[in-house]
């Protein structure tokens, strides 16, 4: 299980830019976050979901809060039965109280 930030989009450049801005300090803590690999992209009908892994130093309650409400923190969990296929399951984490104020 890994912590990620993700966004949904229809234009690939737009999705990457949103996540890159987040790790470049466009978050409530103005914290720069190291970019890690891989970048996950999943297609859901006509939209895509892009995910950036967060460095291992972060715990769910320590993730810098996004300023862009289309960027969401969560966890990535590989399914045991399809781990080799690369299938992903996104499980949102419970949002801190501050996110409900958006």
C-alpha positions as CSV (number, residue, x, y, z in Angstrom):
1,X,0.0,0.0,0.0
2,X,1.4,3.4,-1.0
3,X,0.2,7.0,-0.6
4,X,-0.6,8.8,-3.8
5,X,-2.2,12.0,-5.0
6,X,-4.4,11.8,-8.0
7,X,-6.5,13.8,-10.4
8,X,-9.1,12.9,-13.1
9,X,-8.8,14.6,-16.5
10,X,-9.6,14.4,-20.2
11,X,-6.4,16.1,-21.4
12,X,-3.1,14.3,-20.4
13,X,-1.1,17.5,-20.1
14,X,-3.7,19.0,-17.8
15,X,-3.6,16.0,-15.4
16,X,0.2,16.0,-15.2
17,X,0.4,19.7,-14.7
18,X,-2.1,19.6,-11.8
19,X,-0.1,16.9,-10.0
20,X,3.3,18.5,-10.8
21,X,2.0,21.9,-9.4
22,X,1.0,20.1,-6.2
23,X,4.4,18.5,-5.7
24,X,6.1,21.8,-6.7
25,X,4.6,23.5,-3.6
26,X,1.1,24.4,-4.7
27,X,-0.4,22.9,-1.5
28,X,-1.6,24.5,1.8
29,X,1.8,23.9,3.4
30,X,3.7,25.3,0.4
31,X,5.8,22.1,0.7
32,X,7.9,20.8,-2.2
33,X,7.6,17.1,-2.6
34,X,10.1,14.9,-4.4
35,X,8.7,13.3,-7.6
36,X,8.8,9.5,-7.4
37,X,8.1,6.8,-10.0
38,X,6.2,5.3,-11.5
39,X,3.3,7.6,-12.5
40,X,0.1,5.6,-12.8
41,X,-2.5,6.4,-15.5
42,X,-5.8,4.5,-15.7
43,X,-8.5,5.1,-18.3
44,X,-12.1,5.2,-17.0
45,X,-14.4,5.5,-20.1
46,X,-13.5,8.9,-21.7
47,X,-11.5,10.2,-18.7
48,X,-8.2,9.3,-17.2
49,X,-6.9,9.1,-13.6
50,X,-3.3,10.0,-13.1
51,X,-1.5,9.2,-9.8
52,X,1.8,10.3,-8.4
53,X,3.3,8.3,-5.5
54,X,4.2,10.2,-2.4
55,X,7.6,9.6,-0.8
56,X,7.6,6.9,2.0
57,X,8.2,9.6,4.7
58,X,4.5,10.7,4.6
59,X,1.8,9.2,6.7
60,X,-1.9,9.6,5.8
61,X,-2.4,12.4,8.3
62,X,0.8,14.2,7.2
63,X,0.1,14.6,3.5
64,X,0.2,18.3,2.5
65,X,-3.3,19.4,1.7
66,X,-4.0,20.3,-2.0
67,X,-5.1,23.8,-3.0
68,X,-6.6,22.5,-6.2
69,X,-9.8,20.6,-5.3
70,X,-9.4,18.3,-8.3
71,X,-6.2,16.9,-6.7
72,X,-6.9,14.2,-4.1
73,X,-4.8,12.2,-1.7
74,X,-5.4,8.5,-1.3
75,X,-3.8,5.1,-1.2
76,X,-2.7,2.7,-4.0
77,X,-3.3,-1.0,-3.3
78,X,-2.3,-3.7,-5.7
79,X,-4.8,-6.6,-6.0
80,X,-3.1,-9.8,-5.0
81,X,-4.6,-11.8,-7.8
82,X,-3.7,-9.4,-10.6
83,X,-0.5,-7.8,-9.2
84,X,1.5,-8.8,-12.3
85,X,-1.0,-7.2,-14.7
86,X,-0.6,-3.8,-13.1
87,X,-4.3,-3.4,-12.2
88,X,-4.8,-0.7,-9.6
89,X,-7.4,0.0,-7.0
90,X,-7.7,3.5,-5.6
91,X,-9.0,3.8,-2.0
92,X,-9.5,7.4,-0.9
93,X,-8.3,8.2,2.6
94,X,-10.5,10.0,5.1
95,X,-10.1,13.7,4.5
96,X,-8.9,15.9,7.3
97,X,-11.4,18.3,8.6
98,X,-9.7,21.2,6.7
99,X,-10.7,19.6,3.3
100,X,-14.4,19.8,4.2
101,X,-14.0,23.6,4.4
102,X,-13.3,23.9,0.7
